[in-house]
Amino acid sequence: MTIEIKPAKASCNYQELVKHDRVHTSLYTDPAIFDDEMGKVFYSTWVWVGHASEIPEAGSFKTTYVGKQPVIVARDRKMKVHVLLNRCRHRGATVCEHKKGKAASFVCPYHGWSYATDGSLRGVPHPEGYADILEKGDHPLVGLRVEEYAGMIFATFKDDIEPLDTYLGAAKKWMDLFMKQGGGYPVKAGNAHRFRFPGNWKIQLENTTDAYHFPLVHKSFLSSVDQQTLDMLDFVEGSGYVEDLGNGHSVMVMIPELVDLEANLDAPIPARFEELAQQLREKHSEEEVRRIVRAVGGSGFNLNIFPNIACSMAFFRVLQPITVDQTEIHHVVLTMDGGPEEANRTRLRMHEHFQGPMGFGTPDDSEAWERVQKGAGAGKDLWILLNRGLPKEIETEDGRRSDVSAETGMRAAYQQWKKLMTA
């Protein structure tokens, strides 16, 4: 069973709030706009809900949200993936409160209705009370439409939406490149740093393709790395670029030589990875060592997939809207499934170096996002400028491109937002 959530009629003139080079701050502050975009964006397009490695076996599941709707992502006994509304069909209680796990069924704690991992209603306590007025086949958990690409699982409430393959479009080749950081092994999504910041979800959406802020906001991080890494991360004046990939998706290429992690394997191993390389040589060929070491540091780009997932160098950044001025962020660590323990340990330490409450990056980013939200409340007729890089923007086969510090990715996201909000 599927259900489509119909968005409300427009209450604002969104054409006037989103220009080609700026957006109005009411997009950050107006609760009515937030409620409207839940229906017109999150319930009307493809939304990322997980990675295949998070539910590896029959009965594996995770819980998450599509917009503000709680869902269960589960594999049934035939290994098919389902995305189910986490809501009992009897009286509406959630049937699963665990973040992840493995189960044969989901049982409502209120009255004991039980559901199989494909959502079908399996049992009802004391069925004689219903006599012949309850047909179990009519009351499965509500299922969303589900499709997958490159191990990335997406769901939508909208049955007549374009196929996921079409929606992703030019982003697919970047997803394929991103998955090469398995270093010859499958990519595995692990645990996440979860935190909330007092700001609108679109503020974070902008950040993933914002190279302009990096040297300033992340001074503490840059002061903590070796000179070779510092030189590599000095990309604002480099040859990278930001490209609009269509449908709100965009890519920011910061380190062009690390776009394809399977290329240039004969390049010198960075000094910071030489100890790891020596450890790996005890069990792996030189070619394998170079492939693994090159992958450990992650890809040289950030990929934004509208509206809620970023493939960001070496981790997934997932955004979850809570209220107009509250957003939850999940920074999901990625490892090599079955890969060398030494390499995965290095990836974990690198993740911790930047992410989480003790990292050098997350606290600084969070403060910047909070300040944007505070500033948005400073007046009623304020605009957010998104015009950086416009003079250098050129047409490409996939969309539009400008230099690495351009706001091309943000413009792409807001034009897709406007398209959905005015549909």
Protein Blocks (a to p, Z undefined) as FASTA:
>chain_A
ZZdddddddfbdfklmpcfkbccfklmmmmklmmmmmmmmmmmcccdfbdfklmmbghia
cdddehjaccdddddfkopacddddddfklopafbfbfbdcdfbdcdfknopacdfkopa
fbdghkllnommbcfklmcccddddddeehiacddfblkbccfklmnmmmmmmmmmmmmm
nnopacdddddddddddddfklmmmmmmmmklmmmmmmmmmmmpcfklmmmmmmmlmmbd
cddebjhiacddfblmlmpmmgoklbccdfklmmmmmmmmmmpcfklmmmmmmmmnopab
dcdddfkbccehjaccddddfblmbccddddddddehiafklmmmmmmmmmmmgojkbmk
lmmmmmmmmmmmmmmmnpfbdcddfkehklmpccdfklpaddfkbcklmmmmmmmmmmmm
mZZ
